[in-house]
Amino acid sequence: MFPTPDLSHFTRNDYNEIYEPDADSFLLLDALELKLNKILEQKPFIILEFGCG
């Protein structure tokens, strides 16, 4: 199981410049974890995550 990312080092001002993770971010982690073995079998050079946030 992937650990939940530690965001404690971010300050309130940091969130003016970065997207605060929400449910969709954690769903992505869950999906990657679920398919990790299949992904690693494919030996990808790059993985790109994109969204409207």
mmCIF file of the N, C-alpha and C atoms, coordinates in Angstrom:
data_MODEL
# 
_entry.id   MODEL 
# 
loop_
_atom_site.group_PDB 
_atom_site.id 
_atom_site.type_symbol 
_atom_site.label_atom_id 
_atom_site.label_alt_id 
_atom_site.label_comp_id 
_atom_site.label_asym_id 
_atom_site.label_entity_id 
_atom_site.label_seq_id 
_atom_site.pdbx_PDB_ins_code 
_atom_site.Cartn_x 
_atom_site.Cartn_y 
_atom_site.Cartn_z 
_atom_site.occupancy 
_atom_site.B_iso_or_equiv 
_atom_site.pdbx_formal_charge 
_atom_site.auth_seq_id 
_atom_site.auth_comp_id 
_atom_site.auth_asym_id 
_atom_site.auth_atom_id 
_atom_site.pdbx_PDB_model_num 
ATOM 1   N N  . MET A 1 1  ? 0.840   -1.182 0.000   1.00 0.00 ? 1  MET A N  1 
ATOM 2   C CA . MET A 1 1  ? 0.000   0.000  0.000   1.00 0.00 ? 1  MET A CA 1 
ATOM 3   C C  . MET A 1 1  ? 0.883   1.242  0.000   1.00 0.00 ? 1  MET A C  1 
ATOM 4   N N  . PHE A 1 2  ? 0.568   2.178  -0.889  1.00 0.00 ? 2  PHE A N  1 
ATOM 5   C CA . PHE A 1 2  ? 1.312   3.436  -0.930  1.00 0.00 ? 2  PHE A CA 1 
ATOM 6   C C  . PHE A 1 2  ? 0.964   4.262  0.307   1.00 0.00 ? 2  PHE A C  1 
ATOM 7   N N  . PRO A 1 3  ? 1.958   4.878  0.930   1.00 0.00 ? 3  PRO A N  1 
ATOM 8   C CA . PRO A 1 3  ? 1.644   5.747  2.061   1.00 0.00 ? 3  PRO A CA 1 
ATOM 9   C C  . PRO A 1 3  ? 0.973   7.031  1.572   1.00 0.00 ? 3  PRO A C  1 
ATOM 10  N N  . THR A 1 4  ? 0.131   7.590  2.420   1.00 0.00 ? 4  THR A N  1 
ATOM 11  C CA . THR A 1 4  ? -0.481  8.875  2.092   1.00 0.00 ? 4  THR A CA 1 
ATOM 12  C C  . THR A 1 4  ? 0.625   9.924  2.060   1.00 0.00 ? 4  THR A C  1 
ATOM 13  N N  . PRO A 1 5  ? 0.682   10.727 0.997   1.00 0.00 ? 5  PRO A N  1 
ATOM 14  C CA . PRO A 1 5  ? 1.730   11.746 0.921   1.00 0.00 ? 5  PRO A CA 1 
ATOM 15  C C  . PRO A 1 5  ? 1.675   12.700 2.116   1.00 0.00 ? 5  PRO A C  1 
ATOM 16  N N  . ASP A 1 6  ? 2.844   13.053 2.619   1.00 0.00 ? 6  ASP A N  1 
ATOM 17  C CA . ASP A 1 6  ? 2.954   13.985 3.736   1.00 0.00 ? 6  ASP A CA 1 
ATOM 18  C C  . ASP A 1 6  ? 3.006   15.400 3.180   1.00 0.00 ? 6  ASP A C  1 
ATOM 19  N N  . LEU A 1 7  ? 2.016   16.191 3.511   1.00 0.00 ? 7  LEU A N  1 
ATOM 20  C CA . LEU A 1 7  ? 1.928   17.564 3.005   1.00 0.00 ? 7  LEU A CA 1 
ATOM 21  C C  . LEU A 1 7  ? 2.246   18.589 4.084   1.00 0.00 ? 7  LEU A C  1 
ATOM 22  N N  . SER A 1 8  ? 2.726   18.130 5.220   1.00 0.00 ? 8  SER A N  1 
ATOM 23  C CA . SER A 1 8  ? 2.915   19.028 6.359   1.00 0.00 ? 8  SER A CA 1 
ATOM 24  C C  . SER A 1 8  ? 3.973   20.103 6.120   1.00 0.00 ? 8  SER A C  1 
ATOM 25  N N  . HIS A 1 9  ? 4.838   19.904 5.133   1.00 0.00 ? 9  HIS A N  1 
ATOM 26  C CA . HIS A 1 9  ? 5.883   20.896 4.881   1.00 0.00 ? 9  HIS A CA 1 
ATOM 27  C C  . HIS A 1 9  ? 5.376   22.081 4.056   1.00 0.00 ? 9  HIS A C  1 
ATOM 28  N N  . PHE A 1 10 ? 4.168   21.986 3.511   1.00 0.00 ? 10 PHE A N  1 
ATOM 29  C CA . PHE A 1 10 ? 3.605   23.106 2.759   1.00 0.00 ? 10 PHE A CA 1 
ATOM 30  C C  . PHE A 1 10 ? 3.033   24.143 3.715   1.00 0.00 ? 10 PHE A C  1 
ATOM 31  N N  . THR A 1 11 ? 3.181   25.406 3.339   1.00 0.00 ? 11 THR A N  1 
ATOM 32  C CA . THR A 1 11 ? 2.588   26.490 4.116   1.00 0.00 ? 11 THR A CA 1 
ATOM 33  C C  . THR A 1 11 ? 1.321   26.961 3.413   1.00 0.00 ? 11 THR A C  1 
ATOM 34  N N  . ARG A 1 12 ? 0.553   27.776 4.103   1.00 0.00 ? 12 ARG A N  1 
ATOM 35  C CA . ARG A 1 12 ? -0.674  28.328 3.512   1.00 0.00 ? 12 ARG A CA 1 
ATOM 36  C C  . ARG A 1 12 ? -0.353  29.071 2.212   1.00 0.00 ? 12 ARG A C  1 
ATOM 37  N N  . ASN A 1 13 ? 0.761   29.781 2.183   1.00 0.00 ? 13 ASN A N  1 
ATOM 38  C CA . ASN A 1 13 ? 1.148   30.521 0.980   1.00 0.00 ? 13 ASN A CA 1 
ATOM 39  C C  . ASN A 1 13 ? 1.486   29.598 -0.183  1.00 0.00 ? 13 ASN A C  1 
ATOM 40  N N  . ASP A 1 14 ? 2.007   28.420 0.097   1.00 0.00 ? 14 ASP A N  1 
ATOM 41  C CA . ASP A 1 14 ? 2.318   27.470 -0.976  1.00 0.00 ? 14 ASP A CA 1 
ATOM 42  C C  . ASP A 1 14 ? 1.077   27.129 -1.787  1.00 0.00 ? 14 ASP A C  1 
ATOM 43  N N  . TYR A 1 15 ? -0.068  27.083 -1.124  1.00 0.00 ? 15 TYR A N  1 
ATOM 44  C CA . TYR A 1 15 ? -1.293  26.691 -1.816  1.00 0.00 ? 15 TYR A CA 1 
ATOM 45  C C  . TYR A 1 15 ? -1.818  27.776 -2.755  1.00 0.00 ? 15 TYR A C  1 
ATOM 46  N N  . ASN A 1 16 ? -1.183  28.942 -2.754  1.00 0.00 ? 16 ASN A N  1 
ATOM 47  C CA . ASN A 1 16 ? -1.485  29.949 -3.781  1.00 0.00 ? 16 ASN A CA 1 
ATOM 48  C C  . ASN A 1 16 ? -0.863  29.558 -5.112  1.00 0.00 ? 16 ASN A C  1 
ATOM 49  N N  . GLU A 1 17 ? 0.147   28.708 -5.074  1.00 0.00 ? 17 GLU A N  1 
ATOM 50  C CA . GLU A 1 17 ? 0.905   28.334 -6.269  1.00 0.00 ? 17 GLU A CA 1 
ATOM 51  C C  . GLU A 1 17 ? 0.714   26.881 -6.698  1.00 0.00 ? 17 GLU A C  1 
ATOM 52  N N  . ILE A 1 18 ? 0.216   26.047 -5.815  1.00 0.00 ? 18 ILE A N  1 
ATOM 53  C CA . ILE A 1 18 ? 0.070   24.625 -6.138  1.00 0.00 ? 18 ILE A CA 1 
ATOM 54  C C  . ILE A 1 18 ? -1.361  24.171 -5.889  1.00 0.00 ? 18 ILE A C  1 
ATOM 55  N N  . TYR A 1 19 ? -1.722  23.092 -6.553  1.00 0.00 ? 19 TYR A N  1 
ATOM 56  C CA . TYR A 1 19 ? -3.034  22.477 -6.401  1.00 0.00 ? 19 TYR A CA 1 
ATOM 57  C C  . TYR A 1 19 ? -3.034  21.624 -5.143  1.00 0.00 ? 19 TYR A C  1 
ATOM 58  N N  . GLU A 1 20 ? -3.943  21.909 -4.242  1.00 0.00 ? 20 GLU A N  1 
ATOM 59  C CA . GLU A 1 20 ? -4.047  21.092 -3.036  1.00 0.00 ? 20 GLU A CA 1 
ATOM 60  C C  . GLU A 1 20 ? -4.679  19.753 -3.396  1.00 0.00 ? 20 GLU A C  1 
ATOM 61  N N  . PRO A 1 21 ? -4.036  18.658 -3.053  1.00 0.00 ? 21 PRO A N  1 
ATOM 62  C CA . PRO A 1 21 ? -4.592  17.347 -3.395  1.00 0.00 ? 21 PRO A CA 1 
ATOM 63  C C  . PRO A 1 21 ? -5.996  17.168 -2.817  1.00 0.00 ? 21 PRO A C  1 
ATOM 64  N N  . ASP A 1 22 ? -6.845  16.570 -3.625  1.00 0.00 ? 22 ASP A N  1 
ATOM 65  C CA . ASP A 1 22 ? -8.215  16.299 -3.210  1.00 0.00 ? 22 ASP A CA 1 
ATOM 66  C C  . ASP A 1 22 ? -8.521  14.842 -3.533  1.00 0.00 ? 22 ASP A C  1 
ATOM 67  N N  . ALA A 1 23 ? -9.767  14.467 -3.484  1.00 0.00 ? 23 ALA A N  1 
ATOM 68  C CA . ALA A 1 23 ? -10.154 13.068 -3.677  1.00 0.00 ? 23 ALA A CA 1 
ATOM 69  C C  . ALA A 1 23 ? -9.622  12.500 -4.984  1.00 0.00 ? 23 ALA A C  1 
ATOM 70  N N  . ASP A 1 24 ? -9.621  13.307 -6.050  1.00 0.00 ? 24 ASP A N  1 
ATOM 71  C CA . ASP A 1 24 ? -9.154  12.800 -7.350  1.00 0.00 ? 24 ASP A CA 1 
ATOM 72  C C  . ASP A 1 24 ? -7.676  12.424 -7.315  1.00 0.00 ? 24 ASP A C  1 
ATOM 73  N N  . SER A 1 25 ? -6.886  13.175 -6.559  1.00 0.00 ? 25 SER A N  1 
ATOM 74  C CA . SER A 1 25 ? -5.459  12.855 -6.439  1.00 0.00 ? 25 SER A CA 1 
ATOM 75  C C  . SER A 1 25 ? -5.262  11.514 -5.746  1.00 0.00 ? 25 SER A C  1 
ATOM 76  N N  . PHE A 1 26 ? -6.038  11.285 -4.714  1.00 0.00 ? 26 PHE A N  1 
ATOM 77  C CA . PHE A 1 26 ? -5.910  10.041 -3.965  1.00 0.00 ? 26 PHE A CA 1 
ATOM 78  C C  . PHE A 1 26 ? -6.494  8.862  -4.733  1.00 0.00 ? 26 PHE A C  1 
ATOM 79  N N  . LEU A 1 27 ? -7.516  9.115  -5.562  1.00 0.00 ? 27 LEU A N  1 
ATOM 80  C CA . LEU A 1 27 ? -8.036  8.059  -6.435  1.00 0.00 ? 27 LEU A CA 1 
ATOM 81  C C  . LEU A 1 27 ? -6.982  7.641  -7.449  1.00 0.00 ? 27 LEU A C  1 
ATOM 82  N N  . LEU A 1 28 ? -6.214  8.609  -7.952  1.00 0.00 ? 28 LEU A N  1 
ATOM 83  C CA . LEU A 1 28 ? -5.129  8.286  -8.881  1.00 0.00 ? 28 LEU A CA 1 
ATOM 84  C C  . LEU A 1 28 ? -4.110  7.377  -8.195  1.00 0.00 ? 28 LEU A C  1 
ATOM 85  N N  . LEU A 1 29 ? -3.730  7.701  -6.970  1.00 0.00 ? 29 LEU A N  1 
ATOM 86  C CA . LEU A 1 29 ? -2.790  6.847  -6.237  1.00 0.00 ? 29 LEU A CA 1 
ATOM 87  C C  . LEU A 1 29 ? -3.355  5.443  -6.048  1.00 0.00 ? 29 LEU A C  1 
ATOM 88  N N  . ASP A 1 30 ? -4.643  5.362  -5.729  1.00 0.00 ? 30 ASP A N  1 
ATOM 89  C CA . ASP A 1 30 ? -5.274  4.046  -5.562  1.00 0.00 ? 30 ASP A CA 1 
ATOM 90  C C  . ASP A 1 30 ? -5.238  3.251  -6.862  1.00 0.00 ? 30 ASP A C  1 
ATOM 91  N N  . ALA A 1 31 ? -5.523  3.923  -7.991  1.00 0.00 ? 31 ALA A N  1 
ATOM 92  C CA . ALA A 1 31 ? -5.517  3.243  -9.289  1.00 0.00 ? 31 ALA A CA 1 
ATOM 93  C C  . ALA A 1 31 ? -4.110  2.783  -9.661  1.00 0.00 ? 31 ALA A C  1 
ATOM 94  N N  . LEU A 1 32 ? -3.122  3.627  -9.423  1.00 0.00 ? 32 LEU A N  1 
ATOM 95  C CA . LEU A 1 32 ? -1.738  3.242  -9.710  1.00 0.00 ? 32 LEU A CA 1 
ATOM 96  C C  . LEU A 1 32 ? -1.315  2.051  -8.861  1.00 0.00 ? 32 LEU A C  1 
ATOM 97  N N  . GLU A 1 33 ? -1.709  2.081  -7.610  1.00 0.00 ? 33 GLU A N  1 
ATOM 98  C CA . GLU A 1 33 ? -1.365  0.974  -6.721  1.00 0.00 ? 33 GLU A CA 1 
ATOM 99  C C  . GLU A 1 33 ? -2.013  -0.325 -7.199  1.00 0.00 ? 33 GLU A C  1 
ATOM 100 N N  . LEU A 1 34 ? -3.264  -0.229 -7.619  1.00 0.00 ? 34 LEU A N  1 
ATOM 101 C CA . LEU A 1 34 ? -3.997  -1.404 -8.079  1.00 0.00 ? 34 LEU A CA 1 
ATOM 102 C C  . LEU A 1 34 ? -3.355  -2.022 -9.319  1.00 0.00 ? 34 LEU A C  1 
ATOM 103 N N  . LYS A 1 35 ? -2.843  -1.184 -10.209 1.00 0.00 ? 35 LYS A N  1 
ATOM 104 C CA . LYS A 1 35 ? -2.283  -1.650 -11.479 1.00 0.00 ? 35 LYS A CA 1 
ATOM 105 C C  . LYS A 1 35 ? -0.761  -1.616 -11.516 1.00 0.00 ? 35 LYS A C  1 
ATOM 106 N N  . LEU A 1 36 ? -0.118  -1.446 -10.369 1.00 0.00 ? 36 LEU A N  1 
ATOM 107 C CA . LEU A 1 36 ? 1.328   -1.251 -10.334 1.00 0.00 ? 36 LEU A CA 1 
ATOM 108 C C  . LEU A 1 36 ? 2.091   -2.372 -11.031 1.00 0.00 ? 36 LEU A C  1 
ATOM 109 N N  . ASN A 1 37 ? 1.761   -3.611 -10.749 1.00 0.00 ? 37 ASN A N  1 
ATOM 110 C CA . ASN A 1 37 ? 2.493   -4.716 -11.377 1.00 0.00 ? 37 ASN A CA 1 
ATOM 111 C C  . ASN A 1 37 ? 2.360   -4.685 -12.895 1.00 0.00 ? 37 ASN A C  1 
ATOM 112 N N  . LYS A 1 38 ? 1.161   -4.423 -13.389 1.00 0.00 ? 38 LYS A N  1 
ATOM 113 C CA . LYS A 1 38 ? 0.932   -4.348 -14.837 1.00 0.00 ? 38 LYS A CA 1 
ATOM 114 C C  . LYS A 1 38 ? 1.723   -3.181 -15.440 1.00 0.00 ? 38 LYS A C  1 
ATOM 115 N N  . ILE A 1 39 ? 1.721   -2.059 -14.761 1.00 0.00 ? 39 ILE A N  1 
ATOM 116 C CA . ILE A 1 39 ? 2.469   -0.890 -15.240 1.00 0.00 ? 39 ILE A CA 1 
ATOM 117 C C  . ILE A 1 39 ? 3.958   -1.213 -15.311 1.00 0.00 ? 39 ILE A C  1 
ATOM 118 N N  . LEU A 1 40 ? 4.491   -1.823 -14.273 1.00 0.00 ? 40 LEU A N  1 
ATOM 119 C CA . LEU A 1 40 ? 5.919   -2.139 -14.243 1.00 0.00 ? 40 LEU A CA 1 
ATOM 120 C C  . LEU A 1 40 ? 6.292   -3.161 -15.310 1.00 0.00 ? 40 LEU A C  1 
ATOM 121 N N  . GLU A 1 41 ? 5.391   -4.082 -15.625 1.00 0.00 ? 41 GLU A N  1 
ATOM 122 C CA . GLU A 1 41 ? 5.644   -5.051 -16.699 1.00 0.00 ? 41 GLU A CA 1 
ATOM 123 C C  . GLU A 1 41 ? 5.827   -4.353 -18.044 1.00 0.00 ? 41 GLU A C  1 
ATOM 124 N N  . GLN A 1 42 ? 5.140   -3.238 -18.237 1.00 0.00 ? 42 GLN A N  1 
ATOM 125 C CA . GLN A 1 42 ? 5.209   -2.493 -19.495 1.00 0.00 ? 42 GLN A CA 1 
ATOM 126 C C  . GLN A 1 42 ? 6.497   -1.674 -19.613 1.00 0.00 ? 42 GLN A C  1 
ATOM 127 N N  . LYS A 1 43 ? 7.198   -1.498 -18.503 1.00 0.00 ? 43 LYS A N  1 
ATOM 128 C CA . LYS A 1 43 ? 8.450   -0.729 -18.450 1.00 0.00 ? 43 LYS A CA 1 
ATOM 129 C C  . LYS A 1 43 ? 8.314   0.654  -19.104 1.00 0.00 ? 43 LYS A C  1 
ATOM 130 N N  . PRO A 1 44 ? 7.394   1.466  -18.604 1.00 0.00 ? 44 PRO A N  1 
ATOM 131 C CA . PRO A 1 44 ? 7.182   2.785  -19.217 1.00 0.00 ? 44 PRO A CA 1 
ATOM 132 C C  . PRO A 1 44 ? 8.378   3.714  -18.976 1.00 0.00 ? 44 PRO A C  1 
ATOM 133 N N  . PHE A 1 45 ? 8.610   4.588  -19.941 1.00 0.00 ? 45 PHE A N  1 
ATOM 134 C CA . PHE A 1 45 ? 9.651   5.612  -19.800 1.00 0.00 ? 45 PHE A CA 1 
ATOM 135 C C  . PHE A 1 45 ? 9.092   6.843  -19.097 1.00 0.00 ? 45 PHE A C  1 
ATOM 136 N N  . ILE A 1 46 ? 7.811   7.077  -19.302 1.00 0.00 ? 46 ILE A N  1 
ATOM 137 C CA . ILE A 1 46 ? 7.161   8.282  -18.781 1.00 0.00 ? 46 ILE A CA 1 
ATOM 138 C C  . ILE A 1 46 ? 5.747   7.931  -18.348 1.00 0.00 ? 46 ILE A C  1 
ATOM 139 N N  . ILE A 1 47 ? 5.300   8.540  -17.285 1.00 0.00 ? 47 ILE A N  1 
ATOM 140 C CA . ILE A 1 47 ? 3.901   8.473  -16.884 1.00 0.00 ? 47 ILE A CA 1 
ATOM 141 C C  . ILE A 1 47 ? 3.448   9.914  -16.710 1.00 0.00 ? 47 ILE A C  1 
ATOM 142 N N  . LEU A 1 48 ? 2.347   10.257 -17.338 1.00 0.00 ? 48 LEU A N  1 
ATOM 143 C CA . LEU A 1 48 ? 1.835   11.623 -17.295 1.00 0.00 ? 48 LEU A CA 1 
ATOM 144 C C  . LEU A 1 48 ? 0.456   11.625 -16.671 1.00 0.00 ? 48 LEU A C  1 
ATOM 145 N N  . GLU A 1 49 ? 0.267   12.466 -15.678 1.00 0.00 ? 49 GLU A N  1 
ATOM 146 C CA . GLU A 1 49 ? -1.045  12.670 -15.086 1.00 0.00 ? 49 GLU A CA 1 
ATOM 147 C C  . GLU A 1 49 ? -1.438  14.094 -15.405 1.00 0.00 ? 49 GLU A C  1 
ATOM 148 N N  . PHE A 1 50 ? -2.641  14.273 -15.894 1.00 0.00 ? 50 PHE A N  1 
ATOM 149 C CA . PHE A 1 50 ? -3.084  15.630 -16.176 1.00 0.00 ? 50 PHE A CA 1 
ATOM 150 C C  . PHE A 1 50 ? -4.533  15.772 -15.762 1.00 0.00 ? 50 PHE A C  1 
ATOM 151 N N  . GLY A 1 51 ? -4.925  16.986 -15.526 1.00 0.00 ? 51 GLY A N  1 
ATOM 152 C CA . GLY A 1 51 ? -6.302  17.251 -15.137 1.00 0.00 ? 51 GLY A CA 1 
ATOM 153 C C  . GLY A 1 51 ? -6.595  18.730 -15.264 1.00 0.00 ? 51 GLY A C  1 
ATOM 154 N N  . CYS A 1 52 ? -7.804  19.081 -14.949 1.00 0.00 ? 52 CYS A N  1 
ATOM 155 C CA . CYS A 1 52 ? -8.206  20.481 -15.106 1.00 0.00 ? 52 CYS A CA 1 
ATOM 156 C C  . CYS A 1 52 ? -7.809  21.330 -13.906 1.00 0.00 ? 52 CYS A C  1 
ATOM 157 N N  . GLY A 1 53 ? -7.390  20.696 -12.806 1.00 0.00 ? 53 GLY A N  1 
ATOM 158 C CA . GLY A 1 53 ? -7.031  21.444 -11.588 1.00 0.00 ? 53 GLY A CA 1 
ATOM 159 C C  . GLY A 1 53 ? -5.720  22.024 -11.734 1.00 0.00 ? 53 GLY A C  1 
# 
